[in-house]
Amino acid sequence: MKLKLLRGRILTFHHEPRNGDDDAAYTYIEDGALLIRDGIIQQVGTFETVSTMAPTALVTDHRPHLMLAGFIDAHIHFPQVQVIGSWGSQLLNWLNDYTFPQEALYADPDHSKNMASKFFDQLIAHGTTTAAAFCSVHKTSVDAFFKEAYTRGMRMLGGKVLMDRNAPEGLRDTPQSGYDDTKALIDTWHGTGRSGYVITPRFAITSSPAQMEMVQALASEYDECHIQTHLSENHDEIAYTAELYPKARDYLDIYHSYGLLSAKTLLGHSIHLKPREIDVLVATGAHPVFCPTSNLFLGSGLFDDAGLRAKGITNGIATDVGAGTSYSMLQTLNEGYKVLQLQGQSLHPLQAFHWATRGNACILGLEDKIGTLDVGTEADVIVLNSKSTGAMALRMDCATSLSEELFILQMMGDDRAITEVYVAGEPRKS
């Protein structure tokens, strides 16, 4: 395949910045170039240097825009494409009033296929090149999700939700059918193209002990797969969970008792944690996932990022569409900054952009493949225009540093700031 060379300003991270002065955490090149072949980054450096290595490469000049690794969304719901922005109450009522009726539609293969196309359009438009997604309880939704990812060549993770109780008819499986369907889907999709399967018990409320035993069996049989679920999002949810599992010491103990906690476990929300639960997260390496726009929208609470990090816990960050109110990781970082501000915690823009790229790649164990612009990684690249709106351009006239520019993108940017999106080296937005 012909060599491609992308020219522009380059920003890529090597480790999480300790603060705004941690220059060793990242590389920034004012006139940079990425050399790409067969979807893999071959060289990165100054344009002057890299262009001499491949004088016949096809050059796409994105100057003066900024090139970063594609955004990674660590928690999103594919069947909630048409739920986003639904006037709501708090979590459990919102699920019953809006989410469950919409998810029931995904039994229809044609509906699933149509929505999968629109879902991936939104991801690309907002600069997200990888996501960990919850599908519906139906195999049809999972097939549609992974078929669309395969067609677009995207590195995506996802799985069928397992839920055998406390949900309407048509949205429940059984412990055995959930096990059988998941096993078949893993065999079909895990490792197909750039896809990875995620074993997905929705949350303890919708899975009986019998189903949790099946989930434990799946996790043991397929230890290469991630596990995703929800944890301690809402006080009523926590109280109901305690009624359903009266022998559990706390919410997290349910998942722990079934052997579901490891460095491959993603725990959406994780807001109202007890000290013992935090100790278990430290011991198991499981990852809380911060969903700021969703937590604010449903009035769920404030995520204690600094408190968890102080214990050595590594957190993800995510949109949680459809309770989350934007597909944009820029707007997710915007609201995340505000949630942390309310608690006297800080989020420097360099830390924010690391979080949405290499940081989320690390919690997925995929930092050798995505999340940076390192040589040998997959060429998922986004191009950001910090003057994409009149208000942003006006603000940028006074910006004097890279950190200021990133903060403008973080606070004021959305899909209009995403000029181009490359998936495995192929332009997808334009």
Phi, psi and omega in degrees: 000145183295141177291142176241144178231119177260126182250138178168186174280133187247135172226124176216151187252149178249327172205171181292127178297132177289328180196187182289349181259004184277076184295335181288349183283344187211164171242130176235127181236120185295314176238085188253173179211144173243125176259125188234135172219133179052038175079007183239139177286122182266323181212150173219138180170201177290153179299320181301318182284310186292323183295331178288339179284337183217073185296342181261002182294145176286120185262129169246119186263112180258008178300145005267020187283167185257133179250128177227169168297150179299150178291150179237126181254117189272001182193110181208152182248109179302315184285004181256022178307319183257015175261331184309135179079017177278127181304128194231178169240216178265181198311300190294319176294321180298319177299313183290323185280325188239308191290308185298317177300322178290318182295333179298334182292342186279005167292338181274119181299323181294319177296316179300316180296316180297315181290328178298317178299316181290323178299312181291329173302318181292319177302310181298316181303328183261007174085014179267121183253346176217142176212153170257111192245143168270126171267189178272185181287348187269138175301327182301322181291322180291317177300316180296319180300308184286328176298317180293319177299318180296316180300322183271356178070028186266145173277106184229150175238145179185172178190161176289131175289140176259120183203110185247008178202167177054041175211157182295160173301140184094349177240012179246138167257197171236164177307317183287315181293324177297319177296311183296315180296316181296317179300316179294320180292321176298315181297328180279316195249334184293118181086001175279122187061234180250025186269146174228134182272143178239119176291128199226076166291123190304300167193170190300331181299324185259008175234125178285165174305323179297321178289323178298327175295322176293321177298318178300319179296317178298316181298325178288319181288327184237066185287353174279347182274148171286165173233137177224145177197191180244150182212127166047055178273326194213142184298319179295322177300315181297317180296318180294320178299319179297325177294322184283332180233071188294339181275347181287141179291331178192182184300310184296333181299332177299307181295321181294320183294338177260014174069032187258004184255124176199184178294349177264008184261130178248122186243097183299132173086284175050052185270306190260071185266142175272157180307320180296322179296320178297319178298323179292321176299319178298315185291326186264340182080009178293155189246116167295150177234118181282126181236076193296316184291325177292315181298323177286318183298317181268002180064035188283324182144183186248126182283128183269076183298310184297321180296318179290318179298325179298336178271358181091013180273137179258120185258148170264175175219146191203164179278325188053035169305136007267349170294326170296146191259007177204143172284349188280123173290336174297313179290331174296316177294325176302306182290328176298319177303317183289320177300317180290323176303320180298340181252010181074023179254155183245153174221097179292146182302326176296320177295321181297313182288330172297317183301316185279355180238266183297324181301311178291328175298322180294318180291339176271354183069027185242018185293345175278352182244319185223171173094348176223177173249031180290151174301135180094350178271165182287138190277063170266110191225138173243151180244121186250134178249107183282000175241033188286343174234163179299319181294321179292319179298320179297318179292322182294337178301337181255358182284138184235004181211163176300319181297320177297317179297316179298321180292324175297316177298317182295318187270333187241350186275158174206207183298337179291338179279350181267100183285318180209154178228123176255129175246116185049042175084358182255130178293130185242333184283315182284000000 
